């Protein structure tokens, strides 16, 4: 029990500093924007959606079905909202629990000695676990590992009680249930059933390869055959149900996720896929270089036989075959066990059975199998525990290392990554066992005390180095900036791009732009980076450059709806209404099939329709605007905030004098967001129009209360007061509005109008002048400035503004009339005019 507690404590201690870490990398999509975590979303949706909140049967779904992990996120969200501390705490506690259970599992194989302790400490401290524990989405791997081990332990108990107790089938039921739970945490959890079969055949029954078929053919061991058959049936059932539930279709990934899978060359695919397990094993053995992402060109493709990395591949598979041969070969005539020689399978050790840990022969021996069937021959077991031999443990370690990794090898289907460190969480159990049993075998074999000490301390030193690397790597996971900077040397394109997003959120605009450009230097066709750079430029009023990068982003990914959306917005603001209209329409027609994030796509499409409706609205095509708004309501996803859309629906109905419909949509807008200021203002205008003046005033005042710094609120309230003939109050509201939003043309222009209507012409002139400076090429602003100057007696300035307005809009009748009146006055006063 001490070994389990100490190993768990180490696993806990190494990751304590991650409790202060922020959400990183994939955490945002799996947690922050996942609608399945919200209390208003029915919890049953978790069982129909993938890990990211997309419907499993959707063509763009990742097909990662992990409902138990998502359910744990939802519980976290219910308790602590989006505070990352509680999420990290659960991950660390789960890792500590897995470490303790793994140490218990090792004790069954290695005995009570310090080698069990070594195995537990090695697993607790291995740096490859950092992504799974420090990254919150890695909880899927840690949770799956816990139930993986519990399922395996249940099956081991089933084997030891088979034929001697009725409870044996209870343990088998536990095996099946835990295997199912492991798969519902993460897909690879189902592989525990295959590992259990390996344990039963090669460890419990100690069969060698040559003995398996004769044993089955001669029906020497029906209980073994039955157990393996049930494991096969249950595994097949789980996989069949899993395939059916995700729509009987494999997921689709972009070529950047797994470049080898997208290669047209069979040779390139073959060489690369054979090499990748070698690279994964090296990360387990020497985790010196770790990265949050290994996609794109992080591991260059092997395109020729001459690539020197093929030597690593050959060495890896030769070593693997040698280890498998060592574990599965038939018993030799003579072998050594704990320093005693065994001849023809019988040990000459004065009647003592073969123990795997020579240092602990005198430790307490616990009863093992009361009646043991091996190779069909019942052998009444000795009263001593017979621990598995080194060969048996090697076979089990290899199965733990290889079988859970098989789904990630692209052998049966292509996966959406090149290397994923968190996928190695379960295989690392086999690795830790393999290293430990190898060190123990050397320790037993050498005779000199010096060499024994050297082996022992070398293993301990390896654990210390692993622990130090884990502590250092945890520092990289403290926040996204450190994480992405640490990944630049492995995957520069992805790391620089993500770093640009972080720097932008920190308002480091020039650094963010540099990071985006660095990302595009390494991979120029990344649509997301092109779009992000365009967005950064747009937000800094560099519209021509922004349009260029949006165009490149659309060229790289024609389904990128957000790029169409922002292109349309820029064109609309530039007055290019026809181009903007075509852009919005094209965006609205893009289907969401095979898209990685259909929810985000639908949000962008809905926003495109909303802006198209606004464009029609501004052109006075209110029926067309309503038609587009209705389409937007039909297409909008659950997470879309609809208050602005509903409010514009009300505005369109208002312009069509359909007041009951307008009131309905204004109320819908307020219901969806009770503090939505535009809806307070527009609903207030409707109430005033329908004679409900006191109610209207309350809505205007509520809007001001919600945001006292928003000049638009004072402007609308001032207009209401003006209509009520409360001129002094209206003038005060107009001045307040213009002071607060002195750079907003609409607010300043409306304030000048109100002041003029209140006969405060001097103040009106000030704000008409400001409006004309804000939009120097807007004819209406120049005409109104000319008119107020005309009224205030500044005739020559008035003439200049009238003439400028007519240059921009020569056929404006009102400006022409005002100018003729002005010239008459100027001529009477003897002033020189431009016509003379």
N, C-alpha and C positions, 0 to 999 in steps of 0.2 A: 504493500500500500504506500510505503514511503516513496518508492520510485515514481509511482503515478502522481503523487502530490507534488513532488519536487519538479517533475517534468512539466506538469500543468502550471505550476507557479512560474517557471521560467518562460513558458509560452505566454503567460499573462504579463509578466514584467517587461518582456522585450517590446510589447506593443502598447504599453501604457501611454507613451507619448503620442500615439495616434489619436487618443481621445480628444485632443485639442485640434485635430485636423479638420479642414473644411471638406465640403463635397468636391470630388475631383472627377474629371474625365467623364465616363459613362454614367456617373451618379446622377447627373442632371436629367438625362432622358428617362432613366429607370425610376427616379424618385421625384424630382422637382416638377417635371411636366407630365408625370404619369397619372392620368385621371382615375385609375383603379385604386389609388391610395386615398382618394378624397371621400369623406363620409357621405356625401350626397350621391356617390356612385354605388349602386347595389354591389355588395361584396361578392355575389355570385359571378359578376363579370370577370373576376380573376380567373375563373375556371374555363373561360371561353377566349381569353385574350393571351397574347404572348407576354414575355417578360417586360416588354416595352410598352404594353398597353394597346397593341394593335390586334384586331381580331385575327385569330389563328388561321382562319380559312382565307384571309385576304391574300391576294397575290404578292403583296409587298411585305408580308409578315416574315420576321426573322425565324419563325417556327420554334423559337426557344420557349418551350412550355415548362414554366417553373412556378406553379401556383403557390406552393408552400413558402417559397422564398418571398414572392410578392405579398403573400398574406402576412409574413413577418414584418415587411416594410410598412404595410397598412397599420399593423398594431403599433409600430414605432411612431408612425404619423399621428395616430390617435392619442398617444401618450405625450409626445414631445413636439408635434408639428414638424417643422423643417429644421429643427436644431440638430446639427450633425453629431453632436456628442452622444446622444442616445443610440444612434445607428452604429457608431464606432464601438460603443460599449458592448452591444450585442455581438458584433463580429469578434471582438477580443475574447469574450466569454466562451463563444462557440469554439474558437481555436484552442482555448485552454481545455475545454471538455474533450475535443477530438484528441488532443495530445495525451490526456489521461487515459482515454479508452485505447489509444494505440499502444501505450506503454503496457496496459493490461494484456492486450493481444500479444505483444512481444514476449511477455512473461510466460505465456502458454508455450511459446516456441523455444525460448532461450533459457527458461528457468528463472530462479530468484536472484541470479548473480548480477554483477555490475554490468554485464553486457546488455541486459535488459534496460538498465539505467542509461547506458550509452545510446541505445536505440531511441529511447524516449527523448533524451536531451537533443539528439541530432535532429529529430523531427520537430521539436519545439523551436529550434533555433535556425532552421534552414531558411536562407534568404529568398528562395523561390516562392515562399508562402506570402511574401510581403504584399503582393498585388491582391491576393485573395483576402487577406485580413485587413490591410490598411485601406484598400479600395472597397467601398461599401457594396458594390454589385458583386464582389467576390464572395459575398455571403452564400451565394448559390452553391459554390464549390465546397465551402466549409460545412454548410448544413448537409449537403449530399454525402460528404465524407463521414460525418457522425453516424448517419443511418446506414451507410455502407459498412462501417465497422460493426455496428450493432447487429446487422443482418448476418455478417460473417461469424460473429461470436455465437449467435443463435444456432447457426448451422453446425458449428463445431460442437455445441452442446447436444444438438440432435445426433450427431455422429457418435458421441460418447455414450449416449443413452439408448441408442438404437438396439432393439432386441432384448433390452433388459428393463424397460420402463415404458408405460403407456404415455408418459409425458413427452416422449420423444417427438410425437406429432404436434404437440403444442409448441415445441421449439422450432419445428419446421414451419408452422404457421407464422411464428414470429419472424423467421427468415424471410418469408414471402412478403409480409406486411412492411417490414423495414426496407426491403429491396424496393417495394413500390413507393414508399416515402422518399427514399433516396433518389429515385428517378423523378419524383415530383419536385425535388429541390433542384436537381439538374440531370440532364438526359443520361450522362455517363454512369449514373448511379446504378442503372440496371445491370451493369457488367459485374456486379458483385455475385450474381448467380453463377456466372462462368468461373469466377475465382473460387467460389464455394465448391464447384464440381472438381476443380483442380485439387483443392485441399482434400476432398474425400478420396479421390483416386490415388493421388501421388504422395500425400502426407499421412492421412489416417490409415489407408490400406497399403501404403508403401508399394504400390504396383509400379513396375517398370514398363517401358513402352511395349516390349515383347510379350508382356503378360496381360495386357488389357483385352485384346481381342479373344484370346483363349478363355479368359475368365467370363466374358460376356457370352461367347459361343457355347461354352459348356454349362452356362447358368450356374456357376459355382456360388455366386453371391447375389441372390435375388434382391436382398434389401438394398445393396449398393445400386443395382440396376433400377430399382423403383425410385430411389432418391434422386438419381441423376435424371430419370425420365420426368419426374415431377418438377425438377429445376428447369429442365428444357421447356416443358409445357408452360410453366408460369412465366419464364422469360419471353417465350414466343407470344404469349397472351398480352403481356405488358407492352411489348414492341408493336404488336398488331393494333392494340387500342390506341397507342400513342400515334401511330401513323394515320389511323382513321380519324382521330380527333383533330389532327392538323390538316385535314382535307385531302389525304392521300397524295400530297405533292411535296417534293423537297423544296427547301427555300432557295431563293435566287440571290446572288451577291454580285456586287460590282467587281470589275476586273482588278481594281486597286486593292480590294480586300484579300484576294488570293490570286496574284498574277500568274502563278504556274498553272492554275486551273483554266485560265483564259488563253494559255499559249496554244498555238496551232500545231506546234511540234510535239509529236509523241515522245521523242527522245528527251526534249527539255522537261516535259511533264514527268517522265519516268525518273530521270536522274535527280530532279529537284525533290520529288516526293520521297525517293529513297534516302536523300540526304537529310531531310528535315528531322526525322527521328534522331539522327546523329547529333544535330545541333541542339535538340531538346535535352538529350542525355548530357551534353557538355554543360548546359545551363544548370543541370542538377549537380554535376560533379564540380564545376568551377563557375559559380554564379557571379563572376566578376563584372560582367556587363549586362545590366538589366534595363528594360525599357517598358514604358506604359503601353507601347504599341509597336508591333513588328510587321505591320502591313506594308503595302507598296513595295519599295525596293530595299527594305531593311535587310532582307536576305536575298542577294542577287541570284537570279536563275542560273542553274547549271545547264549550259547549252551544248557543251561538247564533252566527249569522253576524256579529252585532255585536261579538263578542269582539275586542278590539284586537289580540290575538295572531295573528289571521288575516292581518293585514298582514305579519307576519314570514313566515308561510307563503307568501303570494303572492310576496313579494320573493325568498325562497329559491328557489322553483321557476322564477321568471323568470330569476334569475341562473344557475341550473343549465342551463336551456335555452339561454341565450346562450353559455355556455361550450361546451356540446355543439355548438351551431351553429358556433362559431368553430373547433372542432377538426375538424368533419366536413364543412364547406362545401367546395364544389369550388374548385380553384385560381383565384384572381382573375387578371385580366389583368396586373396589376402589383403586386408586393409587395416588401417590403424584407427583405433578409437580411444581417445583419452590416454594415449600412450600404450594401450593393450592391442595385441594383434588379434584379428578376427579371421578365422579360416573357414571357407565355404559357408559363410553366413553365420557361423557360430563363434561366439567370443570366448576366448580362453582368458577369462577374468575372474576365476574362482567363483563362478556363479553369479557375479554381478552383471546387471544389464548395462547396455551401452548408454552412457549419459553424455550429453552434448557439452556440458560445462564442467570441465575437469576440476575447476577451482571450487566447485560447490557440491562435491560428492557427499559431504557430511551434513549438508543443509537438510532441513525437514523435508521429508518425502510425503507427498499427498497421494492418496489412492487415485488410480486412473481407471482405465477400462476394466471392468470386472470380467467381462467375457468378450474377447476380441476375435473377430473373424477376419482373417487375412488370407487372400488368395483362395477363398473357399474352404479353408481349413480352420476349424475352431481351435483357438489356443487359449487355454485358461491362463490369464495374464498373471504375471508376478505381482506381488504386493507393492512393488516400487513403480514410480512414475517412469515411463519410457518416453523421454523427450524425443522429438523428431531429430533425425540425423542431419548433418550439415547439408547433404544432398537434398533431403526433403525440403529444408528451409530455402535452399537456393531455388528449387522449382517453384515454391510458393511465392518467393520474393519476385522472381521473374514474372509470374502471372500477375502479381499486384502492380508491377512496373509496366507491363505491356498491355494487358487486357483493357484496363480503364483508358489507356491512351489510344487504343485502336480507332474509336470514333473520330479522333482528330487527325488521322493519317491520310485522309482522302481516299482510303481503300474502297469503301462502299459508296460514298457520296462526297462531293466537294464541300468543304467547310468555309466559313466566312473569315478566315484568318490564316496567316502564315505560321506564326508562333503565338501562343497565348500562355503567359506564365501561370495564370491561375488554373489553367487546365491541368497543370502538373501537380496540383495539390494532392490528389489521390495517388497518382503514380509515385510520388515522392516517398510514400510509405514503403513501397517495394524497394526503392533505392536505399532508404535508410536501413532497412533490414539486410539488404544485400551487402552493404558496406560493413555493417556490424558483424554479420556472420562470417564474412571474409576475413575481417580483422581477428575474430575469435579463432577461426581455423588456423591462421598463421600463428597466433599466440599459443595454441595447443601444440602445434607441430614443432616449433623451435624448442631447443633444449636449454639454451643459455638464458640465464636470468636477465642479462643485459638486453638481449634481443626481445625478450618478453616485455620488459619495461619500455623499450623503444616503440614497440607496436602499440602498447597501451597508451603511452603518452602522445604518440602521433595521432591516434584516434581522438584523444581528448583535445589536442591542439586544433584538429580539424573542426571540432564542435565550437571551440572558442572563436576561431576565425569566422565560422558561419554566423555565430551570434553577433560579432562585431559588424559584419557586413549587413546583417538584418537591422541593427540599430542605425547604421548610416543610411541605409535605404529607406527606413521609416521617415527619416528627415526629409527625403525627397517628396514624400506623400503628405507633408504638412499642408501644402497649398498647391494650387494648380501651376503657379508660376515656377516654383521649384521643380515640380514634376516634369513640366514640359521642357525646361532648360536641361534637365538631366537626360532627356531623350533625344537631344539634337544630334549627338554623334551616331545614334543607331538609325533613327528615322527623321532626318532633317526636315523633309517636306511637311510631314504631319506635325512635328514638334513646333516648328516655326509658325505654322498656321494657327495652331491652338494657342501658342504664346501671344500671337497678335490679338486674339480675342480677349485674353486676360489683360494685356496692356491697354487695350481700348477701354475696357471696363474701369481701368484705373485712371482714365483720362490722359494717358501718355500717348497722344495722338501720333506724333512723329515716330516714336519708337514702334508703335503698333503698325504704322504704314511700312516701316523698314522690315518688320517681321513678316508681314504678308508678302512683301516683294522677295524676301529671302526664300520663303516657301515656294513661290512661283518660279524662282531661279532653279530649284531642284526638280520641280514638277510643274510645268507651265500650263497643263490642261486641267488643273484641279478646279472644278466648277465652284465648289464652296469657297475656296480662297479668292477666286476672281470676284465672286459675289460679295464677300466680306470686304474686300478692298474697295469695290464700288460703293458699298454702303458707307464706309468710312469717308470716302471722298464726297459723297452726297451730303452727309451730315456736316461737312465742312465747306459746303457751298461750291465745291469744284464739280459742277454738274456735267460739263463736257467730258471730263475724265471719267466720271462715274458712269455715264452712258456708254463709254467705250468698254469698260470692264464688265458692265452688265451684258453687253452684246457678246463679249468673249465667253462669259459664263453660260449664256443661252446656247452659243455655238458648241460648247463642250458638253452641256447637258440640256437638250431642248425641252425637258420636262420641269425645269427649275422655275416653278411658278413665282417665287418671291422675286426673282430677277425681272420677270415681266411686270410684276406689280410696281416695283420701284422705278422701272423705266417709264411706265405709264404716268406715274405721279410727277416725275420730272417734266415729261412732255406736256402734261396738263398745266403745270405751273408756268411753263414757257409759252403758253398760248397755242401750242400745236395740238389743238383739240382732236383733229381727225386722226393723227398718228396715235395719240393717246387712246382714242376710242378703239382703234384696230388692235392695239397692244392689249388692252383689257379684255376684248372679246377673244383674242387668241388664247390668253391665259385661262379664261373661263371654260374653254373647250378641252383643256388638257386632262386626260383621265388619270386616275390615281393608281392604275394597275402597275404592279412590280416596283412600286416606289418604297424606299426604305422607311420613310416616315410619312404615311398617308395623312395623319392628323395635321401635321404642319403644312402639307400640301393643300389640304382642304381649307385650312385657315387662310392661306395666301389666295386661293381661288375666291373665297368669300370676300376677302378684302378687295380683290380686283373688281368684283361685281358691285361692291359698295361704292368704290370710287367711280366706276362707270355710271352708276345711278346718280352720283353727285354731279358728274359731268352733264348728264341729260338734264338734271334739275337746274343747273346754272344756265343752261341754254333754253330753259322754259319748256322742255319736253317732259311734262310731269307724268303723263301716262306711260311713256317709255321708262322713266325713272322707276315708277311703281312696279312695272313688269320685271325689271332687273333686280329690284330689292326683294321681290317675292322669290325669284330664283336663288338669290343669295341665302334667304332664310331656309330654303329647301336643302341647300348644299352645305350649310355651315356645320362644322363638327361640334361635339359636346363642349369642348374647351373654349370655343370662340365666345368672346364677350359681346353680346348682341345689342347692348344699350344704344350705341350710336346708330346702328342699322335701324332699330325700331324707331328711334327719334326722327331719322330722315324719312321713314315711311310716314310718320305723322306730319312732317313738313310738306311732303308731296300731296297728301290728302288735304292739308290746310290750303295749299295753293289752288286746289281744285274745288274749294269751298265744300268739301265733304267733312264737315266738322265732327260728327259722331265717330267716323272712322279715325280721324286725326286724334281725337281724344283717347280712343282705345289704344292706339300705338304709343302715344305719349305715356300713358299709364303702364303699358308693357315695358317701356324703357325704364321707368322708375322702379318697376317691380324687379327687373333684372339687376339694377344697380341703384339703390336708394339715394346715393349721393351723386348721381350723374347730373352735373351742373347744366349742360345744354338742354336736357329734358325739363328741368325746373324753369328755365327761361322760356322755352317754346310753349310749354304747357301754361305758363303764366300769361303769355300773349293770347293764347286761345281763350282762357278764362276771362281776360279783359274784353276780348271781342264779343263774347257771349254774355256780357253784362255782369259777370261774377267778379266785381272789382276787388272786394276785400280778400277773396281767396287768391286772386291773381297777385296782389301785393305781397301776400304771405310767401308765395313761391319765389318772387323776385328777391325778397329779403333773405329767404333761406339759401338761395344761390350765393348771395353776398356772404352770408355766414359761413358757408362751406369753403369758400376761398376768397377772403377779403383782399387778396392781392391781384385778383383777376379783373382788369378794367372792363372787359366785356360784360360782366355782371352789372356794373354801375351804369354802363351805357344803355342796356335794356331797361333797367329800372328807371333811368332818366327819361327814356322815350315814353314809358308808361306815365310818368309824372307830367310830362309835357302834354300828353293827350288828356290828362285830367286838369289841365290848366294850372298846375302847381309849378309855375315858371321858375321861381327862385330855387326850389328844391331840384328841379330838373337841370338847371344850370350848374348847380353844385355837383350833381352826379356826372354831368358831361365833363366837367373839368377833372374830376377825380379819375374818370375812365381814361382820359387822354394822358394824364400824368403817369398812371400805372402802366399803360400799354402804349408808350410814346413811339414805339417802333412798329406797331400793328396798324397798317393802313386803314382797315375797316373801322377800327375803334376810333381812331383820330378823325377820320372823315365823318363818321356818324356824330361824334361829339361836336364837330364844327357845325353840322346841320342843326343840331338841337340848340346850340348857342345862338345861331342866326334866327331860329324860330322864336327864341326867347327875347329877340331884339337886342342881344348882347353882341353887337356887331364887331367891336374891337377884339373881344375874346375869340369870336368866330373867325376873324381874319387870321389870328395867330395860328389856329389849328388847321385852317384851310391851307395856309402857307406850308405848315409842317407836312400835311398830306401830299401836297404837290411835290415836296422834296423827297418824300418816300417813294412816290411813283411819278417821276418827272415826264414819263411818256404816256400818262393816262389822261385822255381828253377831258373826262368829266371833272377830274381834280383841278385841271387848269381853268376850265370854264367856270367852276364855282369860285375859285380864287379870284378870277377876273370879276365875277359878279359882286363879291363882297368888297373888293377894292373899289368897284364902281359905286357901290352904296356909300362907302366911307370917304369918297371924294378923291381917291388916289387914281386919277383918271389915266395917266400915262402908263402906270404899272398895270392897270386893268386892261388897257389896250394890248400891251405886250402879251399878257396871258391869254386873251381872246384869240389873238393871231396865232399863238403857238398851238392852242387847242384846235384851231381850224386847219393848221398844217397837218395835224395828226388825223383829224376827221373833218374833211372839207365840206361835207354835205350836212353838217349838223345845223338844223334850222334855228334852234334856240340860241346858239352861240352867234349865228349870223344876225339874228334880230337884236340881241344884246349889243353887238358891236355897232350896228347902225344907230341905235339909240345913244351909245357912248359918243360916237362921232358927232352927232347933232349937238350934244351938250358941249363937247370940246370946241366945236366951231363957234357956238354962241359965246363961249368964254375966250375966244381968240387963241385957243391952243392949237398947235400944229399937230396934225394927224398923219398917219402913215399913208392914207390915200391921197394926201396932197403933197 
